Amino acid sequence: MASGGAPPMYRFYFHAQPAAGAGRILVEAIVSKPGALASVTIKADDAALGEPFAALFRACIDGPYGGGLMGGDLM
């Protein structure tokens, strides 16, 4: 994980790899603190990894109550 940016916009970068070890997933999340919004870009070596990971990432960000920061679509 890495992060940067200047208030009120923050950037976070993540990487993930399936337990089986095949493929790689890269994530850039740009968070606007005043607007409580996030824009997330997900890229994967294997397109079949992207959608399930996007669903998992969104569930984690939205939290147990739904809603959350993810106002728009994941790209």
Backbone as a printed PyTorch tensor [residue, N CA C, xyz], in Angstrom:
tensor([[[  0.8480,  -1.1680,   0.0000],
         [  0.0000,   0.0000,   0.0000],
         [  0.8940,   1.2310,   0.0000]],

        [[  0.4410,   2.2390,  -0.7060],
         [  1.0990,   3.5410,  -0.7000],
         [  0.0030,   4.5910,  -0.6830]],

        [[  0.3470,   5.7960,  -0.2510],
         [ -0.6490,   6.8650,  -0.2340],
         [  0.0280,   8.1960,  -0.4850]],

        [[ -0.7760,   9.1820,  -0.8250],
         [ -0.2530,  10.5160,  -1.0720],
         [ -1.4050,  11.4690,  -1.3260]],

        [[ -1.0660,  12.6400,  -1.8030],
         [ -2.0840,  13.6440,  -2.0770],
         [ -2.0510,  14.7300,  -1.0320]],

        [[ -2.8010,  15.7700,  -1.3070],
         [ -2.8990,  16.9030,  -0.3910],
         [ -4.3670,  17.0950,  -0.0240]],

        [[ -4.6140,  17.4820,   1.2120],
         [ -5.9930,  17.6870,   1.6350],
         [ -6.6960,  18.6450,   0.6750]],

        [[ -7.9260,  18.4240,   0.3490],
         [ -8.8380,  17.4070,   0.8700],
         [ -8.9020,  16.1340,   0.0230]],

        [[ -8.0040,  15.9980,  -0.9710],
         [ -8.0080,  14.8070,  -1.8330],
         [ -6.8580,  13.8810,  -1.4160]],

        [[ -7.1550,  12.6210,  -1.2480],
         [ -6.1390,  11.6490,  -0.8540],
         [ -6.1160,  10.5130,  -1.8670]],

        [[ -4.9220,  10.0030,  -2.1520],
         [ -4.7510,   8.8880,  -3.0890],
         [ -4.1690,   7.6960,  -2.3370]],

        [[ -4.7350,   6.5240,  -2.6190],
         [ -4.2560,   5.2880,  -2.0270],
         [ -4.0240,   4.2780,  -3.1410]],

        [[ -2.9500,   3.5430,  -3.0290],
         [ -2.5970,   2.5330,  -4.0270],
         [ -2.4440,   1.1940,  -3.3200]],

        [[ -3.0830,   0.1700,  -3.8680],
         [ -3.0320,  -1.1700,  -3.2980],
         [ -2.6620,  -2.1700,  -4.3810]],

        [[ -2.1570,  -3.2990,  -3.9650],
         [ -1.9570,  -4.4130,  -4.8940],
         [ -2.4170,  -5.6800,  -4.1990]],

        [[ -2.8650,  -6.6280,  -5.0060],
         [ -3.3580,  -7.8940,  -4.4670],
         [ -2.9750,  -9.0130,  -5.4220]],

        [[ -2.9460, -10.2020,  -4.8720],
         [ -2.6420, -11.3900,  -5.6650],
         [ -3.4990, -12.5270,  -5.1260]],

        [[ -4.1230, -13.3050,  -6.0060],
         [ -4.9240, -14.4320,  -5.5360],
         [ -4.0660, -15.4220,  -4.7390]],

        [[ -4.7030, -16.1600,  -3.8440],
         [ -3.9810, -17.1390,  -3.0350],
         [ -3.2570, -18.1520,  -3.9070]],

        [[ -3.8360, -18.4670,  -5.0710],
         [ -3.2030, -19.4260,  -5.9840],
         [ -1.9380, -18.8470,  -6.6120]],

        [[ -1.7850, -17.5090,  -6.5360],
         [ -0.5640, -16.8730,  -7.0230],
         [ -0.5700, -16.4890,  -8.4850]],

        [[ -1.6450, -16.7570,  -9.2080],
         [ -1.6930, -16.4180, -10.6320],
         [ -2.3820, -15.0740, -10.8180]],

        [[ -1.7060, -14.1300, -11.4420],
         [ -2.2930, -12.8270, -11.7170],
         [ -1.9470, -11.7950, -10.6690]],

        [[ -2.3120, -10.5690, -10.9940],
         [ -2.0220,  -9.4440, -10.0970],
         [ -3.1360,  -8.4190, -10.2790]],

        [[ -3.4950,  -7.7450,  -9.1970],
         [ -4.5280,  -6.7230,  -9.2140],
         [ -3.9340,  -5.4440,  -8.6440]],

        [[ -4.1370,  -4.3330,  -9.3500],
         [ -3.6670,  -3.0250,  -8.9020],
         [ -4.8750,  -2.1220,  -8.6960]],

        [[ -4.8400,  -1.3250,  -7.6190],
         [ -5.9650,  -0.4620,  -7.2740],
         [ -5.4570,   0.9500,  -6.9940]],

        [[ -6.1530,   1.9390,  -7.5580],
         [ -5.9260,   3.3410,  -7.2020],
         [ -7.2520,   3.8640,  -6.6700]],

        [[ -7.2430,   4.3850,  -5.4620],
         [ -8.4370,   4.9680,  -4.8590],
         [ -8.1580,   6.4340,  -4.5700]],

        [[ -9.0090,   7.3080,  -5.0950],
         [ -8.9030,   8.7350,  -4.8370],
         [-10.0990,   9.1140,  -3.9760]],

        [[ -9.8200,   9.6250,  -2.7840],
         [-10.8680,   9.9180,  -1.8140],
         [-10.9660,  11.4200,  -1.6020]],

        [[-12.1990,  11.9320,  -1.7030],
         [-12.4950,  13.3300,  -1.4160],
         [-13.1210,  13.3820,  -0.0350]],

        [[-12.3910,  13.8970,   0.9270],
         [-12.8870,  13.9140,   2.3020],
         [-14.1220,  14.8020,   2.4670]],

        [[-14.1290,  16.0360,   1.9490],
         [-15.3220,  16.8690,   2.1550],
         [-16.5780,  16.2860,   1.4970]],

        [[-16.4290,  15.6910,   0.3300],
         [-17.5840,  15.1290,  -0.3630],
         [-17.9120,  13.7210,   0.0760]],

        [[-17.0450,  13.1090,   0.8890],
         [-17.2100,  11.7220,   1.3260],
         [-17.4400,  10.8080,   0.1210]],

        [[-16.6190,  11.0030,  -0.9330],
         [-16.7230,  10.2000,  -2.1490],
         [-15.3810,   9.5730,  -2.4770]],

        [[-15.4270,   8.4650,  -3.1940],
         [-14.2060,   7.8100,  -3.6400],
         [-14.3540,   7.4180,  -5.1010]],

        [[-13.2580,   7.5570,  -5.8230],
         [-13.1830,   7.0720,  -7.1980],
         [-12.1240,   5.9820,  -7.1960]],

        [[-12.4940,   4.8010,  -7.6800],
         [-11.5820,   3.6610,  -7.6150],
         [-11.3610,   3.0900,  -9.0080]],

        [[-10.0910,   2.8830,  -9.3460],
         [ -9.7250,   2.2250, -10.5950],
         [ -9.0490,   0.9070, -10.2440]],

        [[ -9.5470,  -0.1800, -10.8310],
         [ -8.9920,  -1.5090, -10.5870],
         [ -8.5140,  -2.0780, -11.9150]],

        [[ -7.2750,  -2.5410, -11.9260],
         [ -6.7070,  -3.1800, -13.1170],
         [ -6.1910,  -4.5540, -12.7190]],

        [[ -6.4230,  -5.5360, -13.5970],
         [ -5.9960,  -6.9050, -13.3000],
         [ -5.3430,  -7.5260, -14.5280]],

        [[ -4.3430,  -8.3820, -14.2840],
         [ -3.7090,  -9.1290, -15.3740],
         [ -4.7240, -10.0000, -16.0970]],

        [[ -5.6290, -10.5830, -15.3280],
         [ -6.6540, -11.4880, -15.8570],
         [ -8.0140, -10.8400, -15.6140]],

        [[ -8.7480, -10.5610, -16.6850],
         [-10.0480,  -9.8940, -16.5600],
         [-10.9960, -10.6520, -15.6320]],

        [[-10.8540, -11.9620, -15.5340],
         [-11.7230, -12.7630, -14.6670],
         [-11.5040, -12.4510, -13.1920]],

        [[-10.3840, -11.8420, -12.8450],
         [-10.1060, -11.4840, -11.4530],
         [-10.7240, -10.1390, -11.0810]],

        [[-10.8940,  -9.2650, -12.0610],
         [-11.3180,  -7.8910, -11.7960],
         [-12.6780,  -7.7590, -11.1490]],

        [[-13.7010,  -8.3820, -11.7200],
         [-15.0640,  -8.2420, -11.1950],
         [-15.2280,  -8.7880,  -9.7820]],

        [[-14.7610, -10.0180,  -9.4870],
         [-14.9070, -10.5070,  -8.1040],
         [-14.1490,  -9.6370,  -7.0970]],

        [[-12.9670,  -9.1620,  -7.4970],
         [-12.2020,  -8.3060,  -6.5890],
         [-12.9240,  -6.9730,  -6.3890]],

        [[-13.4730,  -6.3970,  -7.4550],
         [-14.2080,  -5.1340,  -7.3450],
         [-15.3810,  -5.2840,  -6.3770]],

        [[-16.0990,  -6.3950,  -6.4520],
         [-17.2260,  -6.6360,  -5.5460],
         [-16.7520,  -6.7320,  -4.0960]],

        [[-15.6510,  -7.4330,  -3.8750],
         [-15.0880,  -7.5580,  -2.5290],
         [-14.6120,  -6.2080,  -2.0140]],

        [[-13.9020,  -5.4590,  -2.8440],
         [-13.3850,  -4.1480,  -2.4490],
         [-14.5440,  -3.2180,  -2.0870]],

        [[-15.5730,  -3.2090,  -2.9280],
         [-16.7310,  -2.3490,  -2.6570],
         [-17.4030,  -2.7420,  -1.3340]],

        [[-17.5570,  -4.0290,  -1.0800],
         [-18.1770,  -4.4860,   0.1640],
         [-17.3600,  -4.0370,   1.3770]],

        [[-16.0480,  -4.0660,   1.2590],
         [-15.1820,  -3.6380,   2.3650],
         [-15.2960,  -2.1400,   2.6080]],

        [[-15.3370,  -1.3580,   1.5380],
         [-15.4300,   0.0990,   1.6750],
         [-16.8160,   0.5100,   2.1770]],

        [[-17.8590,  -0.1140,   1.6460],
         [-19.2160,   0.2440,   2.0520],
         [-19.5030,  -0.1290,   3.4970]],

        [[-18.8630,  -1.1630,   3.9920],
         [-19.0560,  -1.5630,   5.3760],
         [-20.3540,  -2.3200,   5.5820]],

        [[-20.6490,  -2.6640,   6.8240],
         [-21.8030,  -3.5200,   7.1110],
         [-23.1500,  -2.8370,   6.8950]],

        [[-23.1680,  -1.5100,   6.7680],
         [-24.4370,  -0.7920,   6.6620],
         [-24.7670,  -0.3430,   5.2460]],

        [[-23.9000,  -0.6770,   4.2960],
         [-24.1420,  -0.2280,   2.9250],
         [-23.8280,   1.2510,   2.7970]],

        [[-24.0710,   1.8030,   1.6330],
         [-23.7850,   3.2290,   1.4440],
         [-22.3020,   3.4570,   1.4020]],

        [[-21.7650,   4.1020,   2.3900],
         [-20.3270,   4.3260,   2.4710],
         [-19.8230,   5.3280,   1.4560]],

        [[-18.5490,   5.2470,   1.1530],
         [-17.8940,   6.2060,   0.2610],
         [-18.1530,   5.9670,  -1.2020]],

        [[-18.4920,   4.7450,  -1.5770],
         [-18.5350,   4.3870,  -2.9820],
         [-19.8160,   4.8770,  -3.6410]],

        [[-19.8420,   6.1550,  -3.9780],
         [-21.0190,   6.7380,  -4.5990],
         [-21.1400,   6.3860,  -6.0670]],

        [[-20.0300,   6.1300,  -6.7480],
         [-20.0560,   5.8700,  -8.1900],
         [-19.6710,   4.4500,  -8.5000]],

        [[-19.4750,   4.1990,  -9.7740],
         [-19.1020,   2.8700, -10.2210],
         [-17.6090,   2.6500, -10.1000]],

        [[-17.2260,   1.4130,  -9.8810],
         [-15.8190,   1.0520,  -9.9130],
         [-15.4010,   0.9380, -11.3620]],

        [[-14.2040,   1.3800, -11.6630],
         [-13.6900,   1.2960, -13.0330],
         [-12.5800,   0.2940, -13.0730]]])
